[in-house]
Amino acid sequence: MDNLQLTTPDNFPIFPYDPPYSIQVDLMRHLFSAIENKQVAIVESPTGTGKSLTLLSGSLSWLNDDKERGQKGRFAQLEETYSKENAPSWIIKQSIALARQTYDLEQEDFQARLDKARQKEESMRRMSQARARKRQKVTHDSQSDDGEDEEEKFLPEDADDDNLSNEVKDLMRKLQQNAQKGDKTGDTEEPTCTKVFYASRTHSQLSQLQVEFEKLKPIVGDAIGRSIARVVPLGSRKNLCINEGLRARGGDLDEGCRELLNEKGKKRCQYLPTPEDDSRMQDIRDHILATPRDIEDLAELGRELKTCPYYGSRRAIKQAELVVLPYNLLLQRNSREALGVDITDQVVIIDEAHNLIDTILSIHTVSLSDTILKKSLQQLRAYLQRFRKLLTPRHALHLRRLTEFMVALDKYCDDTAKEASEKTPIVPSCDIMMTPGDLVAALGKKVQGINLLEIEAYLKSSKVARKISGYSDKLAEKEMAGNKEFRRSGNNPPLHAVQAFILTLINANEDGKIIVTTTMSKGSSPAVTLKYQLLNPSRVFQEVVDDARAVILAGGTMAPMSDFRSQLLPYLSEQKISLFSCGHVMPSENLKTLVVSRGPTGNALLFKHQQQKDPAVMTELGQILSNFVNLVPDGLVVFFPSYSFLNALRAKWKETGVLDRWGQKKTVFFEPQDGGSVENVLTEYSDAIRNKVYSRIEHSKTTGAILLAVVGAKLSEGLNFSDNLARAVVVVGLPFANMGSVELKERMRFVKELDEKNNPNAKGKDAGMELYENLCMKAVNQSIGRAIRHRNDWAALILLDERYASTRVRAKLPKWIGEGVTVAETFGQTIKELGQFYRARRMGT
């Protein structure tokens, strides 16, 4: 109804800080309007501006207003129905009053269930404090050796519906059947509600979101004391499985869980109730909905209730109002189906969306090695040899076609390897690029006649990949009988990799390419890898946009935003997309952004790949950074284009004594190439600064630490160098990707052709080169965004390369940084500008 259109509010009572910054109000209003108008909003709000808190406040304010609108709409529709029937006014009033009373009673009953769960949880907490909780004994046995069970256990499944592709749906179907039979404990038909799906990159970021959620003010005037929203966190089995016996077995946890799910009696996972014992699942569902918690809290709740939190959280989705999950689980339809997530007409917020396009391309890119293919084919043949006579005609037909496809693909790999080995001279590796259709054609007419979509659907519904892998484990176990060291593999079935690759061959030829790579090495046969590279992220993401009511893409540094419009949303009209970019909440004098185009020698600074090997360039860069070491207080972070350049500089500066001279002023740290050591380096770096933080006042020679890192590595994304940890961030050169990469070249070609198709009259613009530059600047923006983390923070951002002085490059910086850039014409001006900035910060002006 038009008269129920929501008006964008001027204030947001649930926002915890009064008054909010003007840019926070602007963002909340923009977000509210975008959701109401069913748009895709691209939002840039720098870290330190309360982005997550603002996104929560804006979206949940809309959610609560929409809830009230829904109530009014139901009552208005009821009144309209009675009016059309010419019912007396007193009957209309009484009927509406009864409807309101029924609704209130339903809400009170639901709230009472949640209150009961909270009380039970508090009681359990008190009991656990009084005595140590004993870990439940694991009662699982290994799979039965009973020959009578073998046939049923390993035969393909006959699904009633090929769309029932996961255990959650199987479980829900059984529960629904019980409900239809009059089982009062089966409560699977409960109504769903409008919700916000909030996705971010990692569980740690989502745990921080939980902290922000708890800051929100309660809803004013709520008669039943309802909280702002019922929150459900979703995660993988890796994060939520509480079956220690299963974890101790090793191997693939997902596969192990699925095996136990299909077992009966004591062999079934003791933490997952049977459909007949549904009250336990209802209990954990109510506990999850009753109290907001993060993934770690959810796992602990499962241990306390001795009920699986992995499936419990999915049971709670229907009545959740805020669902938080890692965005790799949101971006794939198969993952959404496996989770039981339906985003139809719901609000989707994707935070940390700056690398969304790359993430979509990555998770939909599939590799299949000839080793996995051969292992899978070997397992399939052994399986057919044992069970061929027991298979129904339908199963036998599908598995015969699958075998034909795999044999043809294996022969293609062998022929490719043989051809590569016969080349003179032999090259270390070579690539062949083709479309999915080209590869299918290369496999022969027999394969071209096979309906691959039908084969993939069969593999999905029959779960035969797990059956084949389980039978192979059984054979291996018998061969190793008596060997105490033997452990079942539990790995992801190799046929799953084949299944995933088959799915890529069904894609449109223009959406992706197959790259066949043959690698040669001494003393071994050539290795062949088939890799499907997705080139068109918009086709995948369109499923999310089409299903959802509204989609919000948010990040601290989303610039340059043109990529989202051209690569991710080219099919949407301008009216369906809204852009929002705000400044920072810090005073402008707290940030100094300098482009340094010339060094101490007066020569132009240019750090292209060929210049990076020049000893004179290395020496001058050492002199530049020596000046910064003397000038910058506390923490100094320097980002380089690559590890190879950083390692070459490290060797050079060690030889010439540069590092020793720096060490007299600041402790020197290097980002390790081993990602596992990053935390230790960060701890030592922060300790060095903390121990020397007052050294400037005491006129000590040591003034903190310097950390030398790499753009695009661990330290350039997701980490905070706030306050003393980074009083300056330096970026050396522009970190352009390797133009020799086959994947990059193909992606640039695709983007260029797409742009020419969508904008035939555009002149003077190469969309492929635009992509190349944008990839570089997105990486730069992430690196320089590590410094300013809150309103009172301050730092200098220093860009070393004359190319940063160009208007084209500076236009790709975040708005809050790009508007205040100073281009230093001489190195003397650089030192003067920095000196003035740091003196002003010391004086607090």
N, C-alpha and C positions, 0 to 999 in steps of 0.2 A: 504493500500500500504506500502511495506516494507521501501521504501525510505522516508516515512513520520513518521518513528519512532522518537519520541522525545528524544533528548539527555539531560541527567541530567545536569542542569547548575551548574556553580561554584559559581555564586553570584545571589542574589535575590533582585532586585532593590526596590521592594515594602516594604522590611523590613525596619522599621523606624530608626533603630540605626546603625550608621556607625563608625567603623566596628562592625559587630556582633561577639559574642564569637564564637570560633571555634566549640564548641559543638552545637551551634545553627545552624551553616552552615551544620554540619554533619547531624543533624536531618532533616533539610529542604531537603537536597539531598537524604537522605534515604526515606523520605516521597514521594518526587517527583518520585523516581525510583519505589517504591512499587505501587504507583497509575498507573504509566505507564505500569508496568509489571503485573498488575491485581492480586496483592497479598493481603494476610491478614498480616498486620504489627502490631506487639506488641511493643509498645514504652514506655519506662520508662524515664521520664525527671523530675528531682526533682523540687518541687515548689521553685520559685525564679530564675529559669533558663529561664523564659519567654516562658514556654511551649505553652500556648494558642496562643500567638503571633506568635510563630514559626510554629505551626500547621496551622494557618491561612495563613501565608506567603507561606509556601511550597505548600499547596493544591490549593490556589488561583493562584499561579504562574503557576502550572500545568494547571489549568482551562483556564487561558488566552492563554497559549501556545497551548492547545488543540483547542481553538476557532480559532486561526490562522491556525492550521493544518486543521481544518474542511473547512475553506475558500479555502485554497490551494487545498485540496482534491476535492472540488466541481468544481473548475476551471480546475484542471487537468483531472477530469473525463469528463468534457465538451469538452476539447481539444481532448481527446482520442476518444470520440464519433464521432466528426467531422472528425478526421483523418481517422477513419475506413470507413467513407463514402466518402473518397477521396475529401473532400471539399477543395477549393483553400485556400491558406494560409491567404489571406486578409479577407476572410469570417470568418476563425477561429479567427483571431485577433479581428475582429469587434464584433463577438459574445461574446468572452470572455470579451472584454471591456464593452459591454452592460450589461453582467451579473454582472460585478463588480459595474457598475453604479447603477444597480437596487438594489444590496445588500446595497450599501452605502445609497441610498435613503430610503430604509426600515429602516436602523439603525437611520438615521437622523429623520425620521418621528416618530419612537418610542421614541427617545430622546426628541423630541419636546413635545410629550405628557407628558413625565415625567417633563420636564421644566415647562410646563403649570400647572401641579399639584403642583410643588414647589411654583410657583408664587401665586396660589390660596391659598395655605397653609399659606404663608407669609401674604397675605391680610387678611385672617381670624384671624391670630395672632394679627395683628395691631388692627382689629376691637374689638377683645376680650379685648385688653388692654384699649380701649377707653370706653368700657361699660361692665358691668358685664353680662355674658352670662346667660340667663334664662333657667332653666331646662325645657325640653319639658314635657308637661302634658301627663300623662299616660291615655290612652283611653280604655284600655282593660276592658272588662266585664268578669264576671265569665261565665262558660260554660252555654250554652243555656239550658233552661228547656223545650224547645219546643219538645213535644213528637214526632213530625213529623221527627225531625233530629236525634232522638235517635237511630233508627235502623241503619242508614248509619254510624253514628259516631262510634258505637261500634262493627260493623261487621268486621271480618278479611279482610285484603286487598288481592286483587288478583294481585300480581306483575307480570309484563310482563316477568321479568327475575329474578329468585331467587337470583341472585348475587347482585341485587340492594338492599343492606341491610341497607342503611343509607340515611339520608335526603340530604346530600350533593350531592350524586349521583342522587337522585330524582330531585333535583333542576337543576343539570347540564343537565339531560336528557330533561327536559322541555325547557331549554334554547336552546339546540341543535335542538329540534323540531322546535322552532321558527325560528332559523337560516335557517333551511331547507325550511321553508315556505317563505323565502325572507325577514325576519325581519332583517333590517340592523343594529339594535342596538344589536342583539345577536352576541357576539364576542367570543363564546366558542371554536371555532375551531382554535384559535391562536396556532402557533407552540410552542413546548416546547424547552428547551435547556438543555445542560449538566449542572449539578449542584452538589454542595457539601452539604450533609446533616450533620450538626454538632449537635450532641446530647450530653447533659450533664445531671446531676442528677436533678437539680432544676432550677427554673426560676431565682433565684438570681445569680446563677453561669452563666447562659446565659446572664443576664444583664451585668455582668462583661465582658463577651466576646464581647458585643457591644462596651464597652469602649476600648478594645484591637483593635477591627476592625477599629475604628476611628483613631487609631495611624498610620495605614498603609499609605505609601506614594502613591500618585496618579500614574497612569500609564503614563510613559513618552512617548511623541510623539503621543498621541491619538488625531486624527484629530477632533473628535466630542466631546471631553471632557468627555468621558465615565468614570464613577467611577470604582473602582476596581471590585465591584460586586454588583448586586441588591440583597438586603437582605430582607428576610421575616421571622419574628418570628411566631411560632405556639404555641398555648396554649389551655387550656381547656375553657369551658364556664365559669367555676368558675373565671378565670382570665380575660375573655374578654367580658362577657355579660354586656351590658350597659342598659338593661331594668330594671330600678329600681323597677317598679311595680311587675315584675316577681320575683326579688330578695326578695322583701318584703313579698311575699306569703310564703316563707320558703319551706321546703321540698327539693326534689331532683331537682336541677336546670336543669339537662339534660332532665329529663322527662317533666318538665314544658315548656322548650323550644320547644321540639318536639310537644307538644300539641298545642302551639301557631302557630307553623309552618303549621299545618294542618287546622287551622282555616281560615275563609274567612272574607273579609271586615274589619270592625273595630276591630274584635276579633283577627285578625292576628297581630303578632308582628310588630309594626310600624317601627322598625329599619331594617326589612328584606324586601326589595322590592320584588314585584311579578315578575315573569319572563317577563311580559310585560313591566315592568319599569326597564329594565336591565341597563340603563345608570348610575344609582346610584351605582350599583355594579362595573361597569367599572371605575367609578370615584374614589371609595375608593381603588380599585386595583392599579390604577396609582399612587395614593398618597403613598400607601405602598411601591411600587417599587421605587418611586422617592427619598425617604429619609430613610436611615437606622435608625431603632428605636427598642427599646425593648418592652416588653409586656405592661408595663405601658403607654408608649408613644402611642402604638397602640390602647389601650383602649380609651385614650384621643382623638386620631384622630377620632375614631368612634363617640364619643360624638359631636365633632365639625361638622362632616359631617352628623350626625344623621342617620348613616348607620352601620349595624352590623359588627364590626371588626372580630368577630369569623368566619363568613362565608366570609368576605372580604379577610382575610388572605389566606384562602384556594383558593379563586379565583386567587390570585397572585402567586400561587406556580409554575404554568407552566412557567412563564417568570422570576422566581427567579433564581439566580445563587448560592446563599448561603441561605439555609433554616436551621434555628436553632430551636430546640425543645427538651423537656425533653425526656430522652431515654426510659422511660416506654411507651411513645406513639409510639416509633419506633420499639420496640421489639415484639409487638403483631400484627399479620396480620390483625385482626379485627380493631385495632386502626388505622393502616395505611390506611385501606380501608375507615374508617369513616372520616379520615382527607383528603382523596384524595391524599395521598402520594404514588408515584410510584418510587421505588428505582432502577428499572431496569437499568443496565449499568451506575449507578450513583456512586459517591464517598460517602462513609459513614464513618464519624469520630465519635467515641464514646469516649468522654473524661471522666475522673474520672471513668475509667473502672475497677478499682481494685476489685470492688464487683459486676462485671457484672454477673458472674455465679450465685451468690446468688440472684441477682435481677431477673434473668430469672426464676429461680426455684420458687421464691416467687410469681411473677405475674401470673404464670401458675399453681399455687396451688390453688385449689378451695374447699371451705367448704360449706356444706349444713346441717343446723340444722333441727331436726325433727319439731321444732316450725314453721320455715319458710315453710317446706314441707307441714305441715297440713294447714297452712293459705292459701297457694297457691292452695291446693286441694279444700279447702272450697270455694275459689273464683271461681275456674273453674267450680265446680258443680252448683253454683248459676248462673253463666253465661250461662251454657248449659240449665238450667231450663228455662231461659228467652228467649234464642235465638235459641234453637235447631231447631224449625220449619223454621227458616229463613236462616239457613246455607245451602250452596250448598253441594252436596254429597261429594265433595273433602274435604271441610273444616270439615264436620261432621266426615268423616273417620279418618282424622289426629287427631282431638280432642278426638275421642273415643280411639284411640291407646295411645295418651298421658295420658288420664285418667287411662287406664289399667296399664300403666307403673308406674304412681304415686301412685295408690292404692297398687300395689305390693311393691313398695319401702316403703310406709308408714307402711304396715303390717310387713315388715322386721324390721323396726325400733322399732315397738311395741313389736315384739317377742324378739328382742335383749334386750330391756329395761326390759321386764318381766324376761328373763333368768338371767340378772345381779342382779335384785332385789331378786331373790330366792337363790342366792349364800350364802353360810355360810363359813366363816364370810363375811359380806358385805364389799366390798372394796370401797374407795372413788371414784376410776375411774378405768376402764380397757380398754384395746385396743385390737382390732382384726385387723390383717393385711391380706390383700388379693389383688389379681390382679383385674383389671376392669372386666376381663372375669369371674372370680370367683363370683363377686357380681352379675353380670347379670345372671349367672347360679343359684345363690341362690334365685333369684326373681321368678323362675318358668319357665315352658316351654312356657307359653303364652307370657311372656316378651321376651324370647329368639327368638320368631318368629317375633318380632317387629324390623323394620329397624330404629335404633336410629339415624343414620346419616340423614335419610329422615325426621324424626321428628324434628331434630335440624334445618335442612334447612327450614322446613315449619315454625317453630317458628320465624326464622330470616326474612323470606320474608313476612309473613302475619302480623307481628307486633302484633300478637294476645295477647302477654303478656301485652302490654300497654292498649289494648282494654279492657281486663278483669279487669286490675287494675283500669282503668277509670270508668268502670261500677260499680265496688265495691265502689269506692269513691262516685259515684252518689247515690247508695243505702244508704250509711252512711250519706250522706248529707240530704237525705229526712228524715231519722230517727231522725236526730238532727235539723230538721227545727225549726227556731226560736231561736236556741241557738247561741248567738252572739260569744261565745267562740270557736265555731266549725271552724276548718280550714282543708281544704282538705289535705290529707297526703302528696301528691306529692313525696312520697318516691319511690325508685327504686322498680318496680313491683316484688313481691316475686317469680313470675314465671321465672324471669330472672335468679335467683339463681339456679332454677331447670334446666333451659336451659343450663347454664354454666356447671352444673354437668353432664348433658347428654353428652356434648361434650367431657368430660374427659373419659367417658366410651367407647368412640370410639377409644381412643388412644391404641397403641400397649401395650400388657401386660408387656413387658420388659422396657417400658419407665417410668412407674410410678406405684404407689401402692395406694390402698384405705385403709385408717385407720379409723376404726369404733370405736369411743370413747363413752363409756357410763359413765356419771358422776352422782354420787349419792350425795344427800344432804338431811339433816334432814327436814322433813315436806313437801317435794315435791316429785313429781314423777321423776324417772330417766330421764336424758336428754341424747339424742343420737345425735352425730354429725358425719356426713360422710365427710371425708376429702380426696381429691385426692392430693397426693404429687408427683410432677414431680421429677424424679430422673435423667433423661437424658436431660441436657440443649442443647446438640449438635444438636439434632433433630430439635428443635425450631430455634436455631440460624442458622442452615444450610440454612433456607429459606432466611435469610438476605444475607449470604455469596454467595449463588447461584445467587440471583437476582442482587446484586450490582456489579459494576466494580471492586472496591477495598474496603476493610474494614480496618480501622485504629483503634486499641484499644490502648488508651493512658492514662497514669496516672503518678502521681508523684512517687508513690511507687507501682510498679506492681509485685515486688518479693513476693513469688517465682513464676516465670513465667511458671513452668512446668504444673500447673493446667490448664492453657489456652490451652496448647498443648494436654494434655491427656483427659480433660473433655469436652472442647468446640470444638476442631478442630481435633478429632482423625482420621477423614476421609480424611484430606488433606495431600498431599505429602510434603516433606521437602521443595521442590522448591516453593511451594505456600505460605509458611510462612516465614516472615522475622522478625528478632528480633533486637531491638535497645535499648541499655541502656547506658546512658551517666553519667558522673560525675557531680559534682556541679560546678557552676561558682565561688563560694567563694574560697578563699585561704584555703589550707588544715589545716593551723594552727588555723582557726576559729572554728574548730570542734574538740571536745574531746569526744570519745566514750569509755566508761569504762564498763567492765564486773566485777561486784563485787561478788566474790564467797565466801568470808568469812566476818563475822561481827567482831565487837570489841572484842567479847569473843574468837575469833579464830575458832568458830564452822562454819561448812559449812552452807551456806544460801540455804535453800530449802523451797519454799512456795507452796508445794502441798496442796490439800484440807485438808488432815488430819492434816498437820502441822499448818494450819491457826488458829486452835482452841487452840493451845498450848500457855499458858500465857507467857512462857519464850520467845517464838518466837515473840510475840507481843511486849514484853518489849525491846528486842534487836532491833527490827525494829524501835521502837520509838527512841532509842539511835542513830541509824544510821541516821535517818532523822533529829535529833537534830543537828548532826554534819553538815549536809548539810544546815540547816537553818542558822547556824553561818557562813558558808563559801560562800554560793551562793549569789551574789548580786541581788537586785531587785526581779524579779519574779521567783518562783520555782513551777513547775507543777509536781505532783506525780500521776501516774496512778496505780490503783489496779485491781485485776482480777474480782472482783464482788462487788456489793453493800453490800451483806451480810458480806463480809470480812471487808469492809470499815466501816460499821456501828458497827461491833464488836470492831474494833480498836478505833473508836471514843469514844465508851463507856469506854473502858479500859484506854485510854490516858486522858480522862476527869477525871476519878477517880484518876489516879496517878499524875495528875498535869502537864503532858507533854504538853498539849495544852496551858495551861497558860504560861509555859516557852517559848513556841514558840511565843506566842502573844507579848512577850516583845521585840522580834526581828522582827517578821513579822506578819502582819494581816492574820489570818487563815480563809480560805473559803472552803466549801464543795460543790461538785456538787450535786444539788438537784435531787431527783428521779422524781420529777414533771418537765417534760420537759419545761413547760411554764414559769418556774422561772429561766431558765438558763441565759437568757439575762440580768436579773437584777443582778445575781451573777457576770457575766462577767464584767458588768459596774462597780460594786463596787470593783472588783478585780483590774481592770485597773486604777481606781481612786486612790486606795490605793498605787499602784506602782508609779503613776504619782506624787502624793503628796510627795513621799519619794525618788524620783529618784536621788536627789542630796545629800541624807543623808550620803552616804559613804564619800563624799568630806568634809562634815561638821562634820564627826566623830560622827554622831548620833547613838543611840542604835537601832533605827528602820531602817531596810534595805529593805523594800518592802512588799511582800505578798507571801503566799504559798496557792496553790489551790490543793485540794485533789479530784481526779476524778476517773472515772471507764472506763476501756478499753471497747470499743464498744458502749459506751453511747454517749450523745450529744457532749461532749467536745473533744472526741477523733477523730472526723472526720469533715472535712470541715471548721474548725475554725483555724484562724491564731494566734499563740502566738509569734509574731515577736518581735525582739529587746528586750527591757526591760521586756516584758511580760513573757519571758521564757529564762532565762540565764542557766537554766538546766531543762531537762525533765527526770524524774525517772520512770522506769517501775518496779513494784514489782511483781516478779513471772512471770509465763507463763499462760496466760488466756485461758486454754483449755476449750472447750465446755463440757457440761454435757454428759458424756458417757452413762448415763442411758436413754437419749432421744431416743424414738423409731424412730423418723424421722432421727436422726443422724446415728444410727446403720444401718438403711436400706440404707441410702446414702453411707455409708462406704462399706457395702456389695456389693452394685451395682458397685461402682468404682473398687473394687477389682476384681469382676468377669469380668468387662469390660476389665481391664488391662490384666488379664490372657488370655482372648480371643484374644486380639490384640497382646500380647507379650508372646506367649506360652513358649518361651525358657528363659525368664527372671527368674533369681534366686535371692533369698535373699531379695526380695523387696515386701513389703505388701502395695499395692496402697491405701488400706483403711486407714491404719495408716499414710501413707504419706498425705492423704487428711486431716486427723485429725490434724497433725502438721502444715500443710499449713494454715488451717483456723485460728489457733492460731497465727502464725507468721504474717499473713496478718493484723490481729488486732493490733499486736505489732508495725508493720511497720507504720500503720496509726497514731498511738499515738506518736511515736518518730518523725514522719515527721511534727508534729505541730510546731517545733521550728525554724529551719533554713528556712527563707522565702525570702531572697534576698542575693545579692552578699556580702554585708558588714555586714550581720548578723553574730552572733557568739553565741555558746551555748555548753553545755556539755550534752551528752546523757548517762544516767547511767542505766545499766541493773542489777537489784538485783536478782540474783539466780545463783547458780553454774551451772545449766543446760545451761545457755547462753555461757559457756566456751567451750562447745562441738563444734567440727568442723561442725557437721551435722546441728545444730541450727544456727550457725553464717552464714552458707552458704545460709540461707534463708533471711538474711537481705538484704536491697537494696545495690547494688554494691558500691554506693558512701559512704555508712556508713560502710559496712562490711570490706572494705579494710584497714580501719584505726583503728580497734578495739584493745584496750589494755586490757588484762586480768590481773587484780590485784590479786596477790596470797595472800596478806594480806590486812586487812582494813587500816593499816598504809600506805601501798602503794597507796591505793585509795585516802586518804586525801592528800598525797604528790603530786600525779599527778594532782588532782583538784586545789590544792594551786598554783602549778606552772602555770597551765593554766590560772587561773584568774589573777594572778600577771602579766603575759605576756599581757593579754587583757587590763589591766589598763594602762600598759606602752605603749600599741599600738604596741607591737612587736609580 
